[in-house]
């Protein structure tokens, strides 16, 4: 299917566990982004990538790791999950010519 | 910290009425964008206005930008029940990143 796909849709994990959220896009967009959405904070940028093997920190990167070995994939890893990382995570992408983002459907992560 | 701040935080109107949401930001921008988010879904890009534009239309949407006041407004005309959603403004400073506000929750009453 064309588009941007996030998996899993829902995830419950325990404090201290490592968890990886997946993001896959089929357009070969150069830019990809990870945001978290929390009540009262709107969307905050965690990490972004301008191309394969190029990543950079956003506003709230602590506790997260990203990689981008292929243009179409941009996984987000929580190295040791904490309750404060309970949130809805959105992946987004855009190409070089258009500034508008396309978002995935999100992953709702609960850390217990 | 949020660059854009929407006002009001919540808005309820009757179907058929117009809805206006405002966004203020703090520093110079390259462009400003508006997104819609239906409950439990991802954000959908609605419209983009560049810093050298003052007004832009797309269907029932009208966006204005006042760079001297660092503010923008989104007008939805002839509202429908399907317009019920949260609306976010997002600002771009000429780089890859967008900074989002906290959103306006719009409810259309049938």
Contacts between the chains, C-beta under 8 A, distances in Angstrom:
chain1	res1	chain2	res2	distance
A	31	B	96	5.3
A	33	B	97	7.5
A	33	B	98	7.9
A	35	B	100	7.5
A	40	B	102	6.9
A	41	B	2	7.8
A	41	B	102	6.9
A	42	B	2	5.8
A	42	B	88	6.8
A	42	B	100	5.0
A	42	B	101	5.7
A	42	B	102	3.9
A	42	B	103	6.0
A	43	B	43	7.6
A	43	B	88	7.2
A	43	B	100	4.1
A	44	B	100	7.9
A	45	B	97	6.1
A	45	B	98	7.8
A	45	B	99	7.4
A	48	B	96	6.2
A	48	B	97	6.3
A	50	B	96	5.9
A	58	B	97	7.0
A	59	B	99	8.0
A	90	B	42	5.9
A	90	B	43	7.1
A	92	B	42	8.0
A	92	B	43	7.7
A	94	B	96	8.0
A	99	B	30	8.0
A	99	B	31	5.7
A	99	B	33	6.9
A	99	B	48	5.8
A	99	B	92	5.9
A	100	B	33	6.2
A	100	B	45	3.9
A	100	B	48	5.7
A	101	B	33	7.9
A	101	B	35	7.8
A	101	B	43	7.4
A	101	B	45	6.1
A	101	B	90	8.0
A	101	B	98	6.3
A	102	B	45	7.0
A	103	B	35	8.0
A	103	B	42	3.6
A	103	B	43	4.6
A	103	B	44	7.2
A	104	B	42	5.5
A	105	B	41	6.2
A	105	B	42	4.9
A	106	B	40	7.9
A	106	B	41	7.4
A	106	B	42	5.5
